[in-house]
Amino acid sequence: MPMSPAESPPPAPRPLRRLTLELCLLVLAKVALLALIWWLAFAPHPRPDASPAAIGQLLGPTSTPAQEALP
């Protein structure tokens, strides 16, 4: 029994719009999860001192007393 145009089922919701919404929600959820992980794992640690004086102290020569030459 064929269906007449007046009895056709309602059109399906637009799948592309739903897919776009799901993709956006997925990306936002991942960004929020990564921000939470960073905030819990990395934010509490102090930042290293990267000033030129600190780098010079780390990479410069050590100040050990000079050894006397043996005769």
mmCIF file of the N, C-alpha and C atoms, coordinates in Angstrom:
data_MODEL
# 
_entry.id   MODEL 
# 
loop_
_atom_site.group_PDB 
_atom_site.id 
_atom_site.type_symbol 
_atom_site.label_atom_id 
_atom_site.label_alt_id 
_atom_site.label_comp_id 
_atom_site.label_asym_id 
_atom_site.label_entity_id 
_atom_site.label_seq_id 
_atom_site.pdbx_PDB_ins_code 
_atom_site.Cartn_x 
_atom_site.Cartn_y 
_atom_site.Cartn_z 
_atom_site.occupancy 
_atom_site.B_iso_or_equiv 
_atom_site.pdbx_formal_charge 
_atom_site.auth_seq_id 
_atom_site.auth_comp_id 
_atom_site.auth_asym_id 
_atom_site.auth_atom_id 
_atom_site.pdbx_PDB_model_num 
ATOM 1   N N  . MET A 1 1  ? 0.827   -1.163 0.000  1.00 0.00 ? 1  MET A N  1 
ATOM 2   C CA . MET A 1 1  ? 0.000   0.000  0.000  1.00 0.00 ? 1  MET A CA 1 
ATOM 3   C C  . MET A 1 1  ? 0.886   1.246  0.000  1.00 0.00 ? 1  MET A C  1 
ATOM 4   N N  . PRO A 1 2  ? 0.952   1.940  -1.094 1.00 0.00 ? 2  PRO A N  1 
ATOM 5   C CA . PRO A 1 2  ? 1.810   3.136  -1.153 1.00 0.00 ? 2  PRO A CA 1 
ATOM 6   C C  . PRO A 1 2  ? 1.234   4.264  -0.314 1.00 0.00 ? 2  PRO A C  1 
ATOM 7   N N  . MET A 1 3  ? 2.148   5.079  0.206  1.00 0.00 ? 3  MET A N  1 
ATOM 8   C CA . MET A 1 3  ? 1.739   6.206  1.051  1.00 0.00 ? 3  MET A CA 1 
ATOM 9   C C  . MET A 1 3  ? 1.519   7.423  0.166  1.00 0.00 ? 3  MET A C  1 
ATOM 10  N N  . SER A 1 4  ? 0.518   8.155  0.482  1.00 0.00 ? 4  SER A N  1 
ATOM 11  C CA . SER A 1 4  ? 0.281   9.377  -0.266 1.00 0.00 ? 4  SER A CA 1 
ATOM 12  C C  . SER A 1 4  ? 1.175   10.480 0.286  1.00 0.00 ? 4  SER A C  1 
ATOM 13  N N  . PRO A 1 5  ? 1.449   11.543 -0.450 1.00 0.00 ? 5  PRO A N  1 
ATOM 14  C CA . PRO A 1 5  ? 2.318   12.616 0.035  1.00 0.00 ? 5  PRO A CA 1 
ATOM 15  C C  . PRO A 1 5  ? 1.794   13.252 1.321  1.00 0.00 ? 5  PRO A C  1 
ATOM 16  N N  . ALA A 1 6  ? 0.520   13.236 1.550  1.00 0.00 ? 6  ALA A N  1 
ATOM 17  C CA . ALA A 1 6  ? -0.028  13.837 2.766  1.00 0.00 ? 6  ALA A CA 1 
ATOM 18  C C  . ALA A 1 6  ? 0.272   12.981 3.987  1.00 0.00 ? 6  ALA A C  1 
ATOM 19  N N  . GLU A 1 7  ? 0.513   11.660 3.784  1.00 0.00 ? 7  GLU A N  1 
ATOM 20  C CA . GLU A 1 7  ? 0.753   10.753 4.906  1.00 0.00 ? 7  GLU A CA 1 
ATOM 21  C C  . GLU A 1 7  ? 2.237   10.422 5.079  1.00 0.00 ? 7  GLU A C  1 
ATOM 22  N N  . SER A 1 8  ? 3.120   11.122 4.449  1.00 0.00 ? 8  SER A N  1 
ATOM 23  C CA . SER A 1 8  ? 4.547   10.820 4.548  1.00 0.00 ? 8  SER A CA 1 
ATOM 24  C C  . SER A 1 8  ? 5.044   11.132 5.962  1.00 0.00 ? 8  SER A C  1 
ATOM 25  N N  . PRO A 1 9  ? 6.028   10.374 6.419  1.00 0.00 ? 9  PRO A N  1 
ATOM 26  C CA . PRO A 1 9  ? 6.553   10.611 7.774  1.00 0.00 ? 9  PRO A CA 1 
ATOM 27  C C  . PRO A 1 9  ? 7.235   11.980 7.847  1.00 0.00 ? 9  PRO A C  1 
ATOM 28  N N  . PRO A 1 10 ? 7.323   12.529 9.043  1.00 0.00 ? 10 PRO A N  1 
ATOM 29  C CA . PRO A 1 10 ? 7.995   13.836 9.179  1.00 0.00 ? 10 PRO A CA 1 
ATOM 30  C C  . PRO A 1 10 ? 9.471   13.706 8.796  1.00 0.00 ? 10 PRO A C  1 
ATOM 31  N N  . PRO A 1 11 ? 10.061  14.767 8.266  1.00 0.00 ? 11 PRO A N  1 
ATOM 32  C CA . PRO A 1 11 ? 11.477  14.678 7.863  1.00 0.00 ? 11 PRO A CA 1 
ATOM 33  C C  . PRO A 1 11 ? 12.378  14.456 9.079  1.00 0.00 ? 11 PRO A C  1 
ATOM 34  N N  . ALA A 1 12 ? 13.431  13.706 8.849  1.00 0.00 ? 12 ALA A N  1 
ATOM 35  C CA . ALA A 1 12 ? 14.391  13.426 9.919  1.00 0.00 ? 12 ALA A CA 1 
ATOM 36  C C  . ALA A 1 12 ? 15.118  14.711 10.289 1.00 0.00 ? 12 ALA A C  1 
ATOM 37  N N  . PRO A 1 13 ? 15.512  14.836 11.558 1.00 0.00 ? 13 PRO A N  1 
ATOM 38  C CA . PRO A 1 13 ? 16.283  16.036 11.930 1.00 0.00 ? 13 PRO A CA 1 
ATOM 39  C C  . PRO A 1 13 ? 17.567  16.111 11.114 1.00 0.00 ? 13 PRO A C  1 
ATOM 40  N N  . ARG A 1 14 ? 18.042  17.294 10.932 1.00 0.00 ? 14 ARG A N  1 
ATOM 41  C CA . ARG A 1 14 ? 19.228  17.478 10.084 1.00 0.00 ? 14 ARG A CA 1 
ATOM 42  C C  . ARG A 1 14 ? 20.446  16.840 10.749 1.00 0.00 ? 14 ARG A C  1 
ATOM 43  N N  . PRO A 1 15 ? 21.002  15.775 10.155 1.00 0.00 ? 15 PRO A N  1 
ATOM 44  C CA . PRO A 1 15 ? 22.120  15.069 10.804 1.00 0.00 ? 15 PRO A CA 1 
ATOM 45  C C  . PRO A 1 15 ? 23.399  15.901 10.853 1.00 0.00 ? 15 PRO A C  1 
ATOM 46  N N  . LEU A 1 16 ? 23.600  16.783 9.891  1.00 0.00 ? 16 LEU A N  1 
ATOM 47  C CA . LEU A 1 16 ? 24.827  17.571 9.889  1.00 0.00 ? 16 LEU A CA 1 
ATOM 48  C C  . LEU A 1 16 ? 24.842  18.561 11.055 1.00 0.00 ? 16 LEU A C  1 
ATOM 49  N N  . ARG A 1 17 ? 23.717  19.154 11.365 1.00 0.00 ? 17 ARG A N  1 
ATOM 50  C CA . ARG A 1 17 ? 23.650  20.086 12.494 1.00 0.00 ? 17 ARG A CA 1 
ATOM 51  C C  . ARG A 1 17 ? 23.898  19.355 13.811 1.00 0.00 ? 17 ARG A C  1 
ATOM 52  N N  . ARG A 1 18 ? 23.330  18.163 13.943 1.00 0.00 ? 18 ARG A N  1 
ATOM 53  C CA . ARG A 1 18 ? 23.539  17.373 15.166 1.00 0.00 ? 18 ARG A CA 1 
ATOM 54  C C  . ARG A 1 18 ? 25.006  16.956 15.293 1.00 0.00 ? 18 ARG A C  1 
ATOM 55  N N  . LEU A 1 19 ? 25.598  16.535 14.197 1.00 0.00 ? 19 LEU A N  1 
ATOM 56  C CA . LEU A 1 19 ? 27.002  16.134 14.200 1.00 0.00 ? 19 LEU A CA 1 
ATOM 57  C C  . LEU A 1 19 ? 27.904  17.312 14.564 1.00 0.00 ? 19 LEU A C  1 
ATOM 58  N N  . THR A 1 20 ? 27.601  18.484 14.034 1.00 0.00 ? 20 THR A N  1 
ATOM 59  C CA . THR A 1 20 ? 28.376  19.685 14.350 1.00 0.00 ? 20 THR A CA 1 
ATOM 60  C C  . THR A 1 20 ? 28.281  20.013 15.834 1.00 0.00 ? 20 THR A C  1 
ATOM 61  N N  . LEU A 1 21 ? 27.078  19.923 16.378 1.00 0.00 ? 21 LEU A N  1 
ATOM 62  C CA . LEU A 1 21 ? 26.888  20.199 17.805 1.00 0.00 ? 21 LEU A CA 1 
ATOM 63  C C  . LEU A 1 21 ? 27.656  19.200 18.657 1.00 0.00 ? 21 LEU A C  1 
ATOM 64  N N  . GLU A 1 22 ? 27.578  17.922 18.309 1.00 0.00 ? 22 GLU A N  1 
ATOM 65  C CA . GLU A 1 22 ? 28.309  16.902 19.078 1.00 0.00 ? 22 GLU A CA 1 
ATOM 66  C C  . GLU A 1 22 ? 29.815  17.116 18.992 1.00 0.00 ? 22 GLU A C  1 
ATOM 67  N N  . LEU A 1 23 ? 30.317  17.484 17.822 1.00 0.00 ? 23 LEU A N  1 
ATOM 68  C CA . LEU A 1 23 ? 31.748  17.719 17.653 1.00 0.00 ? 23 LEU A CA 1 
ATOM 69  C C  . LEU A 1 23 ? 32.209  18.916 18.489 1.00 0.00 ? 23 LEU A C  1 
ATOM 70  N N  . CYS A 1 24 ? 31.428  19.984 18.475 1.00 0.00 ? 24 CYS A N  1 
ATOM 71  C CA . CYS A 1 24 ? 31.774  21.162 19.278 1.00 0.00 ? 24 CYS A CA 1 
ATOM 72  C C  . CYS A 1 24 ? 31.765  20.834 20.764 1.00 0.00 ? 24 CYS A C  1 
ATOM 73  N N  . LEU A 1 25 ? 30.762  20.086 21.212 1.00 0.00 ? 25 LEU A N  1 
ATOM 74  C CA . LEU A 1 25 ? 30.712  19.695 22.620 1.00 0.00 ? 25 LEU A CA 1 
ATOM 75  C C  . LEU A 1 25 ? 31.884  18.799 22.996 1.00 0.00 ? 25 LEU A C  1 
ATOM 76  N N  . LEU A 1 26 ? 32.275  17.914 22.090 1.00 0.00 ? 26 LEU A N  1 
ATOM 77  C CA . LEU A 1 26 ? 33.411  17.035 22.346 1.00 0.00 ? 26 LEU A CA 1 
ATOM 78  C C  . LEU A 1 26 ? 34.708  17.823 22.464 1.00 0.00 ? 26 LEU A C  1 
ATOM 79  N N  . VAL A 1 27 ? 34.912  18.782 21.581 1.00 0.00 ? 27 VAL A N  1 
ATOM 80  C CA . VAL A 1 27 ? 36.119  19.613 21.630 1.00 0.00 ? 27 VAL A CA 1 
ATOM 81  C C  . VAL A 1 27 ? 36.140  20.439 22.908 1.00 0.00 ? 27 VAL A C  1 
ATOM 82  N N  . LEU A 1 28 ? 35.023  21.031 23.272 1.00 0.00 ? 28 LEU A N  1 
ATOM 83  C CA . LEU A 1 28 ? 34.965  21.820 24.510 1.00 0.00 ? 28 LEU A CA 1 
ATOM 84  C C  . LEU A 1 28 ? 35.216  20.951 25.738 1.00 0.00 ? 28 LEU A C  1 
ATOM 85  N N  . ALA A 1 29 ? 34.681  19.739 25.743 1.00 0.00 ? 29 ALA A N  1 
ATOM 86  C CA . ALA A 1 29 ? 34.911  18.839 26.874 1.00 0.00 ? 29 ALA A CA 1 
ATOM 87  C C  . ALA A 1 29 ? 36.387  18.461 26.981 1.00 0.00 ? 29 ALA A C  1 
ATOM 88  N N  . LYS A 1 30 ? 37.041  18.231 25.849 1.00 0.00 ? 30 LYS A N  1 
ATOM 89  C CA . LYS A 1 30 ? 38.466  17.881 25.879 1.00 0.00 ? 30 LYS A CA 1 
ATOM 90  C C  . LYS A 1 30 ? 39.321  19.055 26.356 1.00 0.00 ? 30 LYS A C  1 
ATOM 91  N N  . VAL A 1 31 ? 38.997  20.249 25.896 1.00 0.00 ? 31 VAL A N  1 
ATOM 92  C CA . VAL A 1 31 ? 39.746  21.424 26.344 1.00 0.00 ? 31 VAL A CA 1 
ATOM 93  C C  . VAL A 1 31 ? 39.571  21.621 27.848 1.00 0.00 ? 31 VAL A C  1 
ATOM 94  N N  . ALA A 1 32 ? 38.351  21.439 28.338 1.00 0.00 ? 32 ALA A N  1 
ATOM 95  C CA . ALA A 1 32 ? 38.097  21.576 29.768 1.00 0.00 ? 32 ALA A CA 1 
ATOM 96  C C  . ALA A 1 32 ? 38.852  20.506 30.559 1.00 0.00 ? 32 ALA A C  1 
ATOM 97  N N  . LEU A 1 33 ? 38.895  19.288 30.053 1.00 0.00 ? 33 LEU A N  1 
ATOM 98  C CA . LEU A 1 33 ? 39.622  18.215 30.736 1.00 0.00 ? 33 LEU A CA 1 
ATOM 99  C C  . LEU A 1 33 ? 41.125  18.494 30.766 1.00 0.00 ? 33 LEU A C  1 
ATOM 100 N N  . LEU A 1 34 ? 41.677  18.958 29.651 1.00 0.00 ? 34 LEU A N  1 
ATOM 101 C CA . LEU A 1 34 ? 43.110  19.281 29.626 1.00 0.00 ? 34 LEU A CA 1 
ATOM 102 C C  . LEU A 1 34 ? 43.433  20.449 30.553 1.00 0.00 ? 34 LEU A C  1 
ATOM 103 N N  . ALA A 1 35 ? 42.553  21.433 30.625 1.00 0.00 ? 35 ALA A N  1 
ATOM 104 C CA . ALA A 1 35 ? 42.769  22.552 31.540 1.00 0.00 ? 35 ALA A CA 1 
ATOM 105 C C  . ALA A 1 35 ? 42.728  22.080 32.986 1.00 0.00 ? 35 ALA A C  1 
ATOM 106 N N  . LEU A 1 36 ? 41.821  21.174 33.298 1.00 0.00 ? 36 LEU A N  1 
ATOM 107 C CA . LEU A 1 36 ? 41.733  20.642 34.661 1.00 0.00 ? 36 LEU A CA 1 
ATOM 108 C C  . LEU A 1 36 ? 42.989  19.847 35.015 1.00 0.00 ? 36 LEU A C  1 
ATOM 109 N N  . ILE A 1 37 ? 43.463  19.026 34.087 1.00 0.00 ? 37 ILE A N  1 
ATOM 110 C CA . ILE A 1 37 ? 44.694  18.257 34.336 1.00 0.00 ? 37 ILE A CA 1 
ATOM 111 C C  . ILE A 1 37 ? 45.869  19.203 34.551 1.00 0.00 ? 37 ILE A C  1 
ATOM 112 N N  . TRP A 1 38 ? 45.978  20.255 33.717 1.00 0.00 ? 38 TRP A N  1 
ATOM 113 C CA . TRP A 1 38 ? 47.080  21.207 33.884 1.00 0.00 ? 38 TRP A CA 1 
ATOM 114 C C  . TRP A 1 38 ? 46.975  21.899 35.232 1.00 0.00 ? 38 TRP A C  1 
ATOM 115 N N  . TRP A 1 39 ? 45.776  22.302 35.599 1.00 0.00 ? 39 TRP A N  1 
ATOM 116 C CA . TRP A 1 39 ? 45.594  23.034 36.851 1.00 0.00 ? 39 TRP A CA 1 
ATOM 117 C C  . TRP A 1 39 ? 45.929  22.159 38.056 1.00 0.00 ? 39 TRP A C  1 
ATOM 118 N N  . LEU A 1 40 ? 45.620  20.864 37.986 1.00 0.00 ? 40 LEU A N  1 
ATOM 119 C CA . LEU A 1 40 ? 45.904  19.970 39.110 1.00 0.00 ? 40 LEU A CA 1 
ATOM 120 C C  . LEU A 1 40 ? 47.352  19.494 39.138 1.00 0.00 ? 40 LEU A C  1 
ATOM 121 N N  . ALA A 1 41 ? 47.961  19.284 37.975 1.00 0.00 ? 41 ALA A N  1 
ATOM 122 C CA . ALA A 1 41 ? 49.278  18.660 37.932 1.00 0.00 ? 41 ALA A CA 1 
ATOM 123 C C  . ALA A 1 41 ? 50.433  19.643 37.803 1.00 0.00 ? 41 ALA A C  1 
ATOM 124 N N  . PHE A 1 42 ? 50.264  20.702 37.018 1.00 0.00 ? 42 PHE A N  1 
ATOM 125 C CA . PHE A 1 42 ? 51.400  21.560 36.707 1.00 0.00 ? 42 PHE A CA 1 
ATOM 126 C C  . PHE A 1 42 ? 51.353  22.933 37.365 1.00 0.00 ? 42 PHE A C  1 
ATOM 127 N N  . ALA A 1 43 ? 50.197  23.466 37.592 1.00 0.00 ? 43 ALA A N  1 
ATOM 128 C CA . ALA A 1 43 ? 50.088  24.821 38.137 1.00 0.00 ? 43 ALA A CA 1 
ATOM 129 C C  . ALA A 1 43 ? 50.674  24.957 39.538 1.00 0.00 ? 43 ALA A C  1 
ATOM 130 N N  . PRO A 1 44 ? 50.561  23.961 40.421 1.00 0.00 ? 44 PRO A N  1 
ATOM 131 C CA . PRO A 1 44 ? 51.103  24.144 41.776 1.00 0.00 ? 44 PRO A CA 1 
ATOM 132 C C  . PRO A 1 44 ? 52.629  24.221 41.851 1.00 0.00 ? 44 PRO A C  1 
ATOM 133 N N  . HIS A 1 45 ? 53.326  23.760 40.830 1.00 0.00 ? 45 HIS A N  1 
ATOM 134 C CA . HIS A 1 45 ? 54.787  23.759 40.876 1.00 0.00 ? 45 HIS A CA 1 
ATOM 135 C C  . HIS A 1 45 ? 55.333  25.153 40.595 1.00 0.00 ? 45 HIS A C  1 
ATOM 136 N N  . PRO A 1 46 ? 56.390  25.548 41.308 1.00 0.00 ? 46 PRO A N  1 
ATOM 137 C CA . PRO A 1 46 ? 56.973  26.869 41.047 1.00 0.00 ? 46 PRO A CA 1 
ATOM 138 C C  . PRO A 1 46 ? 57.657  26.904 39.684 1.00 0.00 ? 46 PRO A C  1 
ATOM 139 N N  . ARG A 1 47 ? 57.650  28.064 39.094 1.00 0.00 ? 47 ARG A N  1 
ATOM 140 C CA . ARG A 1 47 ? 58.308  28.226 37.795 1.00 0.00 ? 47 ARG A CA 1 
ATOM 141 C C  . ARG A 1 47 ? 59.809  28.360 38.009 1.00 0.00 ? 47 ARG A C  1 
ATOM 142 N N  . PRO A 1 48 ? 60.619  27.795 37.136 1.00 0.00 ? 48 PRO A N  1 
ATOM 143 C CA . PRO A 1 48 ? 62.066  27.923 37.279 1.00 0.00 ? 48 PRO A CA 1 
ATOM 144 C C  . PRO A 1 48 ? 62.511  29.354 37.020 1.00 0.00 ? 48 PRO A C  1 
ATOM 145 N N  . ASP A 1 49 ? 63.599  29.734 37.674 1.00 0.00 ? 49 ASP A N  1 
ATOM 146 C CA . ASP A 1 49 ? 64.154  31.078 37.509 1.00 0.00 ? 49 ASP A CA 1 
ATOM 147 C C  . ASP A 1 49 ? 64.943  31.110 36.204 1.00 0.00 ? 49 ASP A C  1 
ATOM 148 N N  . ALA A 1 50 ? 64.474  31.882 35.257 1.00 0.00 ? 50 ALA A N  1 
ATOM 149 C CA . ALA A 1 50 ? 65.126  31.954 33.952 1.00 0.00 ? 50 ALA A CA 1 
ATOM 150 C C  . ALA A 1 50 ? 65.769  33.309 33.720 1.00 0.00 ? 50 ALA A C  1 
ATOM 151 N N  . SER A 1 51 ? 66.067  34.016 34.792 1.00 0.00 ? 51 SER A N  1 
ATOM 152 C CA . SER A 1 51 ? 66.727  35.309 34.636 1.00 0.00 ? 51 SER A CA 1 
ATOM 153 C C  . SER A 1 51 ? 68.173  35.088 34.192 1.00 0.00 ? 51 SER A C  1 
ATOM 154 N N  . PRO A 1 52 ? 68.765  36.077 33.533 1.00 0.00 ? 52 PRO A N  1 
ATOM 155 C CA . PRO A 1 52 ? 70.155  35.907 33.079 1.00 0.00 ? 52 PRO A CA 1 
ATOM 156 C C  . PRO A 1 52 ? 71.123  35.625 34.228 1.00 0.00 ? 52 PRO A C  1 
ATOM 157 N N  . ALA A 1 53 ? 70.896  36.222 35.382 1.00 0.00 ? 53 ALA A N  1 
ATOM 158 C CA . ALA A 1 53 ? 71.796  35.984 36.516 1.00 0.00 ? 53 ALA A CA 1 
ATOM 159 C C  . ALA A 1 53 ? 71.731  34.524 36.971 1.00 0.00 ? 53 ALA A C  1 
ATOM 160 N N  . ALA A 1 54 ? 70.539  33.981 37.018 1.00 0.00 ? 54 ALA A N  1 
ATOM 161 C CA . ALA A 1 54 ? 70.399  32.588 37.448 1.00 0.00 ? 54 ALA A CA 1 
ATOM 162 C C  . ALA A 1 54 ? 71.004  31.636 36.431 1.00 0.00 ? 54 ALA A C  1 
ATOM 163 N N  . ILE A 1 55 ? 70.816  31.910 35.146 1.00 0.00 ? 55 ILE A N  1 
ATOM 164 C CA . ILE A 1 55 ? 71.412  31.061 34.114 1.00 0.00 ? 55 ILE A CA 1 
ATOM 165 C C  . ILE A 1 55 ? 72.934  31.155 34.166 1.00 0.00 ? 55 ILE A C  1 
ATOM 166 N N  . GLY A 1 56 ? 73.459  32.355 34.368 1.00 0.00 ? 56 GLY A N  1 
ATOM 167 C CA . GLY A 1 56 ? 74.908  32.509 34.475 1.00 0.00 ? 56 GLY A CA 1 
ATOM 168 C C  . GLY A 1 56 ? 75.473  31.769 35.674 1.00 0.00 ? 56 GLY A C  1 
ATOM 169 N N  . GLN A 1 57 ? 74.720  31.755 36.770 1.00 0.00 ? 57 GLN A N  1 
ATOM 170 C CA . GLN A 1 57 ? 75.194  31.045 37.961 1.00 0.00 ? 57 GLN A CA 1 
ATOM 171 C C  . GLN A 1 57 ? 75.185  29.537 37.723 1.00 0.00 ? 57 GLN A C  1 
ATOM 172 N N  . LEU A 1 58 ? 74.172  29.046 36.995 1.00 0.00 ? 58 LEU A N  1 
ATOM 173 C CA . LEU A 1 58 ? 74.096  27.611 36.734 1.00 0.00 ? 58 LEU A CA 1 
ATOM 174 C C  . LEU A 1 58 ? 75.139  27.159 35.723 1.00 0.00 ? 58 LEU A C  1 
ATOM 175 N N  . LEU A 1 59 ? 75.380  27.956 34.705 1.00 0.00 ? 59 LEU A N  1 
ATOM 176 C CA . LEU A 1 59 ? 76.272  27.535 33.633 1.00 0.00 ? 59 LEU A CA 1 
ATOM 177 C C  . LEU A 1 59 ? 77.697  28.062 33.772 1.00 0.00 ? 59 LEU A C  1 
ATOM 178 N N  . GLY A 1 60 ? 77.916  28.982 34.682 1.00 0.00 ? 60 GLY A N  1 
ATOM 179 C CA . GLY A 1 60 ? 79.236  29.568 34.832 1.00 0.00 ? 60 GLY A CA 1 
ATOM 180 C C  . GLY A 1 60 ? 80.203  28.623 35.516 1.00 0.00 ? 60 GLY A C  1 
ATOM 181 N N  . PRO A 1 61 ? 81.481  29.004 35.520 1.00 0.00 ? 61 PRO A N  1 
ATOM 182 C CA . PRO A 1 61 ? 82.472  28.154 36.193 1.00 0.00 ? 61 PRO A CA 1 
ATOM 183 C C  . PRO A 1 61 ? 82.246  28.146 37.701 1.00 0.00 ? 61 PRO A C  1 
ATOM 184 N N  . THR A 1 62 ? 82.604  27.035 38.297 1.00 0.00 ? 62 THR A N  1 
ATOM 185 C CA . THR A 1 62 ? 82.451  26.923 39.751 1.00 0.00 ? 62 THR A CA 1 
ATOM 186 C C  . THR A 1 62 ? 83.595  27.657 40.428 1.00 0.00 ? 62 THR A C  1 
ATOM 187 N N  . SER A 1 63 ? 83.362  28.075 41.621 1.00 0.00 ? 63 SER A N  1 
ATOM 188 C CA . SER A 1 63 ? 84.387  28.822 42.352 1.00 0.00 ? 63 SER A CA 1 
ATOM 189 C C  . SER A 1 63 ? 85.079  27.902 43.351 1.00 0.00 ? 63 SER A C  1 
ATOM 190 N N  . THR A 1 64 ? 85.881  26.958 42.838 1.00 0.00 ? 64 THR A N  1 
ATOM 191 C CA . THR A 1 64 ? 86.644  26.059 43.703 1.00 0.00 ? 64 THR A CA 1 
ATOM 192 C C  . THR A 1 64 ? 88.008  26.688 43.965 1.00 0.00 ? 64 THR A C  1 
ATOM 193 N N  . PRO A 1 65 ? 88.559  26.454 45.116 1.00 0.00 ? 65 PRO A N  1 
ATOM 194 C CA . PRO A 1 65 ? 89.900  27.014 45.387 1.00 0.00 ? 65 PRO A CA 1 
ATOM 195 C C  . PRO A 1 65 ? 90.928  26.389 44.460 1.00 0.00 ? 65 PRO A C  1 
ATOM 196 N N  . ALA A 1 66 ? 91.858  27.209 44.023 1.00 0.00 ? 66 ALA A N  1 
ATOM 197 C CA . ALA A 1 66 ? 92.899  26.740 43.101 1.00 0.00 ? 66 ALA A CA 1 
ATOM 198 C C  . ALA A 1 66 ? 93.815  25.758 43.817 1.00 0.00 ? 66 ALA A C  1 
ATOM 199 N N  . GLN A 1 67 ? 94.115  24.668 43.165 1.00 0.00 ? 67 GLN A N  1 
ATOM 200 C CA . GLN A 1 67 ? 95.013  23.675 43.756 1.00 0.00 ? 67 GLN A CA 1 
ATOM 201 C C  . GLN A 1 67 ? 96.458  24.104 43.489 1.00 0.00 ? 67 GLN A C  1 
ATOM 202 N N  . GLU A 1 68 ? 97.292  23.930 44.489 1.00 0.00 ? 68 GLU A N  1 
ATOM 203 C CA . GLU A 1 68 ? 98.705  24.307 44.326 1.00 0.00 ? 68 GLU A CA 1 
ATOM 204 C C  . GLU A 1 68 ? 99.413  23.224 43.513 1.00 0.00 ? 68 GLU A C  1 
ATOM 205 N N  . ALA A 1 69 ? 100.278 23.689 42.657 1.00 0.00 ? 69 ALA A N  1 
ATOM 206 C CA . ALA A 1 69 ? 101.031 22.749 41.825 1.00 0.00 ? 69 ALA A CA 1 
ATOM 207 C C  . ALA A 1 69 ? 102.072 22.042 42.679 1.00 0.00 ? 69 ALA A C  1 
ATOM 208 N N  . LEU A 1 70 ? 102.228 20.778 42.445 1.00 0.00 ? 70 LEU A N  1 
ATOM 209 C CA . LEU A 1 70 ? 103.227 20.007 43.196 1.00 0.00 ? 70 LEU A CA 1 
ATOM 210 C C  . LEU A 1 70 ? 104.596 20.208 42.550 1.00 0.00 ? 70 LEU A C  1 
ATOM 211 N N  . PRO A 1 71 ? 105.648 20.327 43.372 1.00 0.00 ? 71 PRO A N  1 
ATOM 212 C CA . PRO A 1 71 ? 106.993 20.520 42.795 1.00 0.00 ? 71 PRO A CA 1 
ATOM 213 C C  . PRO A 1 71 ? 107.543 19.267 42.176 1.00 0.00 ? 71 PRO A C  1 
# 
